[in-house]
Amino acid sequence: MTLIGRTHTRGVETLTLDSPHNRNALSAALLGELASCLADCAKEDAVRAIVLTHTGNTFSAGADLKDPPDPDALVGLLRQIVELGKPVVARVAGHVRAGGLGLLAACDISAAATESTFAFTEVRIGLAPAVISLTLLPRTDPRALARHYLTGERFDAAEAARIGLVTATGDDVDAVLAPVLDGLRRAAPEALAETKRLLTARVLETFDRDAADLTALSARLFASPRAHEGMTAFLERRDPPWVV
């Protein structure tokens, strides 16, 4: 079963997360297929930029709790997007949760529809937004991130734009992205690659410094009894025992 759709229009390759049965959750299979598609795009001269989007009403629901990906694989995918010598643009016309927000933050530019919602839900199931912090901490307002990390509350697209999680928002996400894609098509490929290298230097420093520690933290928390109880409660649609 193919989990990533691919189309090409005037230099722009669109990769579509297409796993509707689990709201595009980040399973090992989806991560592997997306990484393979990105590697193909990196080698193709006809690809000037990449748009990452989704089917259904959810960009990504975060880690697949029934088949969670290896933290090292998630680190590798996020770094692959950041290091890719071509701009990666996220197109969000739905909701994003937990690990999906790390994927969103790895992209160079992102646009979200007005009705999109966002939430870091990890703390509510006994986890922490560990690995995804590699892309989020260098690019997002720290005070706002503290609130959203610690409470897990849902916030809207306007707040996502205010804190730097997304670049822009509007009722018609494709209209928002039209001038962005036009600009990328007008840019010299070599200039795009070098400019992206300037913009991502600090993000890659975070990977070099923190990836090992955050991967270990993620693995430890996923294996903990508390997280097991939290994930079970989530799947059974009930509150975990620590809710007061």
Secondary structure, DSSP 8 states (H G I E B T S, - for coil): ---EEEEEETTEEEEEE--GGGTT-B-HHHHHHHHHHHHHHHH-TT--EEEEEESTTEEE-SB-TTS---HHHHHHHHHHHHH-SS-EEEEESSEEETHHHHHHHHSSEEEEETT-EEE--GGGGT----TTHHHHTTTS-HHHHHHHHHH---EEHHHHHHTTSSSEEESSHHHHHHHHHHHHHHS-HHHHHHHHHHHHHHHHHHHHHHHHHHHHHHHHHHTSHHHHHHHHHHHTTS--TT--
